[in-house]
Structure formats: structure tokens, C-alpha cells
């Protein structure tokens, strides 16, 4: 049995390595805030959500759309999804309850442990079958319909009856019936476990019915060697059966483990959706398109992590960078530029793992990877200068970035003078554009912005943080040419008066 709720034709491997720039993505995009909201106190949901989101760049268009349809069902039936997740968690608790069984060595111990675990699993399997009977018609995505069809097919009434029957017989309440041959040197050979005959009739009829001839012997209560030999004979007989049922319980445990993993992501999505909904944040399933279409357009795009960490209203932004591989963002200090940059990165990650985004609408090309180059605090250890550190990080990014990726720059290369920083940034941006890398660059380097603006042939989008005449920031980004000032005097006056 397979769940296949994250991929149509394969399992999600939780042990896959995360991207090399995991730490930078988590820090620059405040992803821990997102994962905490998704987890709602469940450490396993936190870990699964983190891995699914950060590994989203590996997904193709069909995988993203497959998950989106499944997610829509989850958002329509959140309680059913939570109930299924609880069943899978209970199955893992049941397995841990019998953890001593993994240390069992004798066939008798393995058999006893496996039977107890299988009986526990049966209750969870029956809960899954009940869910299929009650709720299958409420789900329309191919992932959910295939999952429920599998449960109905594999977990039939006949299946449960046969399993109950065999588990009862494997307890060997009437002893173990074996057959064997005499081998070389009259040693026992070819031991085979036999199914005991059904005991028909009443006790009296069995007592007075003529039985086939048989030989028997009785061990003395103190015959330790005899009991040891008898236990060895029993283990020889039940060894194959013990291995078989142990493998069966292993398969069921793997199924529940994978089901818990895949459902954990969707439970996290449901949790996040409910939190953002309570905060009045608009959400939508984005429209992913192929990389070669070079799309990035959005309406009401908000920073989901900011919305999760503040009670203030978070302003949304509209933009259309379709066909434009470079977006340069300039404007007033504390005007919402960094927040906008983070909202773009979050939306790209959330789209590529199959999630909704915090926007009225979003259409974006699938990217081969997402990279961030944000300014960092001064190196307190004084191992290198600030510019050296920025260039070192940029070198690492160049070693890993591939065509059709996306990179977000936030105040990069401003650690040196205006002319030198602009020239460095220009050379790097130009090389990345040659490789079809989508770039969103927040900068105060006027020479950099002005240079691209003067040579713009329509392939660069310029956004500017809006500032009203009285200095008020609206946190809206509008299309506009870069200005020479960032209105730092506004900050000075707000702090010292003016």
C-alpha cells in the first residue's frame, strides 16, 4: 500500500539532503516563522514542512499542480485530514509501545511481538477503511481518490476476516504441529510447520471418537535439557512463519510512517491557512508555468511571515515582471523594499512546493533554485572585511546557481564606495542575466540603478517605494525611475526632530 499524496508515482524521502543554502534561506526569508505557524506545536510537522518547502525547487510543473489539487481538497475537508493524520500518529505510537520487539532474537519472541503489533495496527487500518467509507465522496483530486480507492480495495472485509483468523491460529493455543524427516545420522531434517486440524464436535464426541495411532512422551518437570531441545524444535518450526509476519508488520509500519509524513505537510498547510485567514490575509493557489515563459506577476502580494508576526495590517503589492529578468527596487528608507523582497522569495518557495501563496493572485515560472544575497552584520571576529565577506558568499552562490534560477539581492555590495559597489554589482548582474537567472535587486546604489535605467530596452522593471510629500511611507511599491535620494533625512528628523 502506498499513500502517494506528495508525488503521483513515488514516496517522499524525508532523509533527502536539504539545499546547500538552507541556512541563508531560513534566515533571510524568516522561514522559521512560517514553519512554526504550520507546525502549531507539532515538531514532526515542523520538520516535514521545512523539508517539503526547501526541496520545492526539485519539483516540476505536474508535481506542483498535483499537490495543489490535493491541497484544495484538504482545505475543503480539514477535519478529515487531521483525523487521518491522528490515526497515522497513533500507529507510530503503537509501534513504539512494542519497541522491545526489535531486539527479539528467537523466532518465538519475534512471532509474539509481531502478532501483538499486527493486532494494534489492525485497529488503525480499520479506522482508515471507515474514513474511506464515510468521506471518499467528498474528495475530488486524483491523489485523494486514488488513495481512498486503494484503501477500499486493499482493506476489504474479507481481508480483515482472514487476518483475524490467521492471527488467532498463530497463537498456537493447542501447541505446535510439526513434521520432519530423518536426515544424515538420524538427525532431524526438513522441519515444516503444519496447520492443526479443526477440532470438530463436542468434547465428549472427540473423547470417545477413535483417534489415529500416535506415539507420545512426557518430559519430566526438571528435565531442563529436554525442555531446551523441545524449544529448539518449536523455533525451527515457527521460524519461517515468524519472519513472514515480521515482514508484514514492517510493511504496514512503513505505510503508516509514509502516510504520517505526507499528511504532516498538508496538516501544516491547513494550520497556516487558518492562521492567515483569521488575520485577514488573502490567499490563492498560484499559477505555475514553465521556466522558459519567464513569468512573474502578482496582485496583493504580502509577506506571509510579517503577517504572522504582527497584528498590524500588512500592505500588499501589485507587479508585472513578465518577460523581464531583472527587477530593481529603489526608494525611501523603511519604505517596505525588504519586506517586498521577502514576499517574492516566500511566494516562490510556497508555490514550488505546492502551497497557496499570500496574494490575491500569482503567476510565476518554475525556478531551478532560489538564492539570497542579503547584507550581513559586521564580522566581529575581524576575519575579513565586509566587502570580502559579501564577495565570498557571492562566489559560493555562483558555484551552485544554474540557469532559470532566481536570486534576491538586498543592499548587496554597499560596503564600499558608490562607484566601486555599482560596478561590482553591474558585472555580476549582467553575467547572471546572460544565464537567464531571474533577479530582484533592492539597492541604494544610484549609479547601478541609473545605469540600467538609461540602457533599459524594456527588459528591466523598476519599482520604487512610495513616499508621500509629508514623508509618510505607504509601503506600496510603484513603477518608477530610480531617484538619487533615499530620503535618509526623514529618519534623522524622526529620531532627532527637525
N, C-alpha and C positions, 0 to 999 in steps of 0.2 A: 504494500500500500504506500502511496506517495501523496503528499499534500499539493505540491506544485502551485503555491499561491504567490511566489515571487518570480519564478521563471516557469514558462509553459512546459518545458521539457527537461528540467534539471533541478537539483536541490540547491539551496543557498548554503554555501560553505562558510560557517561562522569563523573558521580559523584562517581565512584568507588574509594576506598581509594588507594593511592599510596603505594609502598613498604615502610616499616619502615625505611630503609636505603637510602631513596631518596636523602637526603642532601649529604651524603657521595658519592653516585654515581655521582651526578651532579658535585660536587667539584673535585673529583679525576679523572674523565674522561673528564672534561671540556665540559659537555653536553650542557651548555647554548650557547656555540659557535655553536654547531650543531643545536639546536633549533632555534637560531636566523637566521642562514642561511636558514633553512626550512621555517621560517615564512615570511621572506622578508617584514617586517613591519606590518604584519597582526597578531594582538595579539591573535586572536582566533586560527589561525593555529599554533602559538607557543604553546598555552595551550594544544590543541589536540595532537600535535606531542609529546609533553613531556609525556602526559599520555599514549599514544599508545606505545611509546618506553619503558617507565619504567615498563609498565604492560606486556611486552612481555614474561616474564618468565611463565605466566599463559597459554601460547599458546601451543597447541600440534602440531605434525607434519603436520596434514591435514590443520589446520588453517594457518600455515606458508606458505605451498605450495599454498593454495587457494589465499592468499594475493599476493604471488609472481606472479602468473599468471595475476591477476588483475593489479598489478603494471606494468607489462610488457606492457599491453595494454595502460596504462596511459602514459608511456614513449614514446610509438609509436604515441599517439594522445594527446599531452599535451594541445593543444589549446581547444579541445573539453572538456577536463576535467575542464579547467579553466572556460570555458563558463558555464558549468553546475553548478560549484561552485558559480559563479556570480549570477545565477538565484536563487539558494537557499539563498544566502545572501540578494538578493533583496526581497525575500519573508519574511525574518525576519524583514527587514526594513519596509515593508508594514504592518506587524503585529504591530510594534511599533508605526507606524503612527496612528493606531486606538487604542492606549493603553487605552484611557479613557473608552473604551467599557468594560474593565474588571471590572469597578466599577459600571456598569449598574445594576439596580435592577428591574425595571419594565419590563414586557415582551415586551412592545413596544420598549423600549430602547435597550434591548438585541437583538430583531429582527432587528432593524435598523443597529446596529453595526455589527451584523453577516452578513447581506446582503452586506454591504459595504466591509467587509473584504473578503467575498467569491468572490465578483467581482474582487477584487485585486488579489486574489490567482488564479483565472481562467487564467489570463494573464500569470502567471508563469507556470501553468500546460500546457498551450498551447505551451509555449517555450520548455518544456520538450518533448512534443509529436513531435515537429518539429525536435528536436535533434535526437529522435528515428528514424524518417523517413529519415533523412539525413545521420546519422553516424552509425546506428546499425550494418551495414555490415562490418565496419572497426574494430570491436572488436571481439575477439575470445574466451576470457576466459569465463568460465561458470558463473562467477559473473556478468560480464557486459552483456552477452547475456540474462541471466535471468532478469536483471534489465530492459533492453530495451524491452524485451518481455512483462514484466509486464506493462510498460508504454503504449505499443500499445494495450494491452488487456483492461486495465482499462480506458484509456483516449481515447476512440473512438469518432468519430464524433457524434454518437448518444448520447453519454454521455454529450458532451458539449451542444448539442441542448436541451436536457432535462433539464440540469441545467439552461441554459439561460431562458428557458420557465418558470420554477418554480420560479426563482428569480424575474422575471417580474411580475408574479401573486402575489407573496408575498409582493409586494409594495402596494397592495390594493388601487390602484388609484381610484377605484369606490366604496370604502368603504368596510366594513367587513360584511359578511353574516354569521349570527349565527343562530343556532336552540337551543331551550331549552325546558324543561318541568317544570311544576309547581310542586314544592315539598311541604313538610310539611309547613303549614301556608301560602300557596300560594307564597312561596319564589322560586326564580329561581333555577333550578337544571339541571344537565347533559347538560352543555353548550358544543356545538360542533361547530367547525369552518367548514363552508360549502364552497365548491368551487362555485363561482358565475357562472351562465350560460354564455356561449359565446354570445356576442352581435352580432347577425347576421342581415344582411340587412343594408340599409341606414338609416340615421337619420329620414327621412320622413316616411319610412315604419315602423320603430319602433314607431314613434309618433302616427300613425293612426292605428296601429295594436292593437286589443283588448288584454289587459293585464289581468292576473288573479286577482281576487279581493284581496285587501290588505288593512291593516289599517296602518296609519302613524300618526306621531305627530311631531311637530316642537318645539324645545327648544327656549325660549326667550334668546336673546343675553346676558342678565345679570343673567341668571339662573346658578349660579356657582355650586350649589348642583346638578343640572341636568347634567351639563357637567361632573362633577366628577363621578356621577353614570354611565354615558354613557362610560367614560374612563375605569371605573371598568369592565363594561360588555365587552368592547373590549379586555382588558387584560385577562379576563377569557377565551375568545375565542382563542386568539392567543398564550396563554402561552405554550401549548404543542408544537406548531409549532416553537416558538422562542427557546425552549430548544433543539429541534431536529436539527435546523440549527446551533445553537451554538455548539452542539456536533460535527457536520460535519466539521465546520471550525476548531474546536480543533484537529480533526483527521488529517486534511490537514496540520495544523501548526506543529503538531508533526512529520509528514512525512518530511516536509521541514527542520525542526530542525535536525532530524537524518541524512538526506541527506547532510546537510551542515557539520555536524560533521564528517561523514565518508569521504566525499570528501576532507575535510581540511587536513587530513593526506596525501592523495595522492597528493594534490597540494603541500604540504610541501616536499614530496619526489621528485616531478618534479623540484621544485625550487632548492633543494640541488643537484640533478643530473646535472642540467645545470651549477651551480656554479663550481662544481668539474670538470666537463668536460672542462670548459673554462680554468681551472688551470692545465689541462693535467693529471689529476689523473685517473688511470684505475679503472673501476668499474665492478662488476659482481654480478649476483644473486647467492648466496651461495647454497650449497647442505646440507640441514639439515638432520640429521639421528637420530635414536633413541638413548636414553641415554646409553643403555647397549652396544652399539657398541664402545663407548669410543674413539671417533674420534676427532682429531684437526690437520688439515693440511692446509697449505696455501702457496700461491705464490704471491710475490709482495704485501704483506700486508702493508698498510700505515695507519698512524694516520690521520683520516679524519679531526679532529679538528685542528691539526697542519697545514694541507694543507689549511684550511680555514683562518688561522690567519697569514700566512706568504707568501711572494712572492718567497721564496727560494724553490728549488726542494726538495721534501720530499722523502727520501730513503725508498724503500720497502724491506721487508724481506721474506725469504722463510723458511719454517719449517715443520717438520712432527713429531707430537707427538701422532700419532695413537697408541692406546693401552698403552700409558704412562700417568699415572695420575699426575705426578709431573714433572714440567719444572723448572729448576734452572738456572737463568740468572746471570752471573758474568761478570767481565771485567772492562775495563778502565772507570774512571770517565768521565762523559759527553760524553759517547760513544753511547748513544741512547737507553739505557736499559729502562728508564722510559717511553720514547716515544713508544717503542715496547710494553711495558706492557699495556699502554693506548690503543694502536691499537687493542690488543687482546680483551680487555673489550668492546671497541666500536663495533668491528665486531660481538661479541656475542650478544650484545643488538640489533644491527641493524638486524641481521639475525632472531632473535626470534620474532621480531615484523613484519617480512615480507618484510624488506627493502633489497636493494642491499648493498654491502659492498665495501669499498675502497681497492680492491685487484684484482689481476688477476684471482684468484680462491680461494675458501674457502670451506672446508668441516668440519663440526663440529657437535657434538652431541647436542641435545636439553637439556638445563640445567634447573633444578628446581628453580634456583635462581642465581643471580650474587652478589658477595660481594667483598668489597675492604677494605684492611687494609694498609693504607699509613702512613708514618711518618708525624707527625704534628709539628707545631711550638711550642716552649716552652710556657707553661701556664703562662701568665703574671700575673694572679691573684694568682699564687702560691698555688692553692688549692690542688694540688697533684704533685708528681714528674712525669717526662716524662715517665718512665717505668710503673708507676702505671696507668697513663692515657692510655698507649698502651694496658695494660692487661685488663683494664676496657672495652675498646672498643672490645677487642677480646672476652671477656665474653659475651657481647651483641650479637656478631655475632654467638657464639656457641649456644645461646638461640634460634636463628632463623634459622640457617643453617640446611639443610636437605640433605640426600643422593642424589647424582647426581647433586649437585650444583657446581658452580665454584667460586673460591676465588683468588684474586690477592693481593699478598704481595709486598710492595715496601719499602725496607730498614727497615723492621719491627724488633723490639727488639734489635736495635743497640744502645739504650740509656744507656746500661750497658756495662760491660766488655765483651770481646770476648767470653770467655768460658761460662759465665752465659747466655748471649744472644743466643749463639748457642744451648745450652741445652734446653732453653725455646722453641726456635723455633723448635727444633727437636721433642720434645714431642708433641707440638701442631700439627705439620705437620703429624707425624705418626698417631695420633688419627684421623685426617681428612681423611687420605688415607684409613684407615680402614672402613670409611663410604662412600667410592667411591666418594670423593669430588675431582674435578679437581683443581690442584694448579699450579699457575705460581708465582714463588718467585724470585724477584730481590733482591740480597743481596751482601754485602761486608763482611759478616761473613764467613771467610775462613774455620774455623773449621766446621761450618754447611755444607757448600758445599763439603768439603773434606770428611766428614763422610758419606754423601750419595753417593759420587762418589766411595769410597772404597768398599761400600757394594752394589753397583748397580748390579742388575741382569737383566738389560735391561728394567726395568720399569720406569726409570728416564731419561729425556732428559736434557743434559747440553748444554746451549748456552753461548757464550762469545762475548762481544762487541769487534769488531776488532780494533786493534791499529797497525798502521804501524811502521816500525823501527824508523822512524823520529818523532814519536809521533802523527802523523796525525790520527784523528778519521774518519773512513769511515761511521759510523753509521749503519754498517751491523752487524748482529748477526750471528755467525757461530757456528756450533757444535764444542765443545772443552772442555777439562777438566778445572776446575777452577784453576786460578793462585793465588798465595799468595798475589800478589800486585794489587792495583787498579791504579797504576801509578799516585798517587797524586802529585809526583814531577813535572809532566807535567804542572799541574795547577799552581804550585808555580812558575815555570820558566816563564809561560806565563804572570803572574801578575808582578813578581818582576825582571824578566830577569835571565838568567843563561847560 
